[in-house]
Amino acid sequence: MSDALTLHRPHLWTVVRIAAVVILGVALITLCAKIRVPSWPVPMTLHTLAVMTIAIAVGPRLAPATFLAYLAIGAAGLPVFSGTPERGIGLAYMVGPTGGYLLGYLAASWITGTLALGRGTLGRTAAMLAGLAVTYAVGLPWLGIYVPADNILPFGFTPFILGDLINIAMVALGALFIPSRLLGKIGR
């Protein structure tokens, strides 16, 4: 049989490494979701730090896969989201005020990982800012389902933007200590 027609089967070590990255990534996102500053209707967390760290570290394939795994675990009812189980669990939580931000982070994980791949500090920082913009672009209109229009920015943007920018600065600073050629390539 021709090599062109043969399906590529990954080596066991590759599968184990990818699974370990996803599991550790889900654990990091969960931990960062649980570290929060109480506010309503969307709690301030370190989600941005986790999502951007994973996107920069593992790139555009594994970052969204990791966040999808996190969402799947949460949808199944495990209390991985911020404010769970107190504010609900599973799909009920995911369609609440935070749902748009969760979807935004999923998109941001891919966008940030893609734009940051092979870039230096400024390029990675710009990629994270683009990912953050997407997170807000999805999260704020979703939040508008739950709060009056004049409260969307005061409840969903203003209290969080400074913290999110600080999280991005911390990720950018941390990435300085890892060679650019290694960032984003764990998933390859």
N, C-alpha and C positions, 0 to 999 in steps of 0.2 A: 504494500500500500504506500502511496506517495506521502512524503512528509507534509505536503501542503494540505492533505486531507485528514491527517491525523490530528485529533484534538489534543491540545496541550493540557497535560495534567500537572498541576503545581506539586512541587515537592512537599512532603509532610512538614518540613521545617518552615516553609513559607506559609502554609496554612496555620500552623501553630503561632507563628510570629504575628500574622494578621489578626488572628483571634485574640491574642494577648493585647495587641494595640487597641482593638475595639473595646475589650473588657476594661482595660485601664482607663481608656478615654471616657467610657460610660461612668466609671467610678469617679473620675475627676469632675465631670459635669454634675453628677449627683452631689458630690461634696460641695461644689461651688454653688449649687442651687440651695443647699441647706444653710450656707453662710449668708445671712440676709439682714438687712436693715428694714424693720417693719414699716410699711406704708401701704396705702390703699389707693387704687384697687390692684395695682401690680407691685409686688414686693421687690425691693432693690436687692439684687443678688450679685454674685460674681460670675454669673452665666457668661457675660461678655469675655471675661478673662479666660474661662475654660474653652469657649468656642474658638476664640482667636488663637489661643495657644495650640489647640489641636489642629486647626486649619493650617497654621504656619509650620507646625512640626511634621504633619503627616501628608499634607497635600490634598488635592481636589478629589481623590478617589476615596481615601479612608476617612477623611473628615466628615463628609455627609453620611457615609456608611455608619460611622460611630454615632452621629447625632440621630440617625434613623433608628439605630438600635436602642438608644436612650428613649426616643419617643415610643417605640414599640413596647419597651419594658414598662413605661409609664402608662400607656394605653391598656396594658394587661392588668393594671391595678396596683403595681408596686409603687410605694410612695417615694418616687425619685424626684418629683418636682418640688419647687419651692412652695412651702405652705401645705404640703400634703403630709399626713392625711387630714389635717384640720380643715382645709378649704376644699376638700373633696379629693377624689382619686380617679384615675382612669380617664376614659373619654369625657366624662362629665367635667373634669377639671380642664381638659384640653380644649374644650369648646367655650370655656369661660373667658374672662378678660385677658388672660395671659396667652391664649391660644395663638393670636397673631404674632406675638413675639417669638413663640416656639417655632412657628413656620418661618418667620424671618431669620431666626438663627440657623435653621436648616439650609435655607438659601445662602445665607452669609458664609456658612462653612465651606460651601463649594466655591462661591465667588472669591472669598478671601484666599482659599487654598490655590485657586487657579491664578489669580492676579499676583500672588506673592511668590510663586514658584520661580526659583533662580534669581530672585531680586535681592538687592541690598537693603539696608535699614530703611531708607526712604521709600523704596518700592513696597516693602512689606507693610510699613506704616500706612501708606496710601491704600493698600489692599484691605487692611483692617478697617480703615475709615469707610471705604466703599461697602464692606460687609456690614458695618454698623448702620450706614445709611439705608441699606436694604432692610435690615432688621426693623428700624423705625418706620420705613415706608410700608411694611406689612403690618406691624404691630399697632401703629396709631389708628389706622382706619378700623381695624378689628375692635380696638378698644372703644371706638365711637359707637359700637352697637350697645355698649353697656353704660356709657356716660354721656351727658349732653355735649354737644359739639364744642361749646365754649370751655369745657373742662378737659378736653383731650390733651392739649399741650400741658396744662398745669398738673394733670394727673399722670400722664404717660411719657412725657419728654423732659420737662424742666427739672424734676427732682433727680433724674437718672443720668442726664447727659454728662455732667462733670465726672461722676463715678465711672461711667463707661469710657470716657477719654483717659482717665487715670489708669483704668485696666489696660487699655490699648498701649499706653506709654510703658506700663510694667512689662507687657509682653514684648514690646519692641526692645526694651532695655535687656530683658532676659535673652532675647534672640541674638543680641550682640555677642554673646559668649559661645554661640554655636556657629560653626562655619556655614556660610550660605549654601555651599555645595551639598550639605547634609540635610538642610531644612526642606521639608516637603517630599522627601524621597523614601521615607520609611515604608510607604504603601506601594512602592514600585518593586 
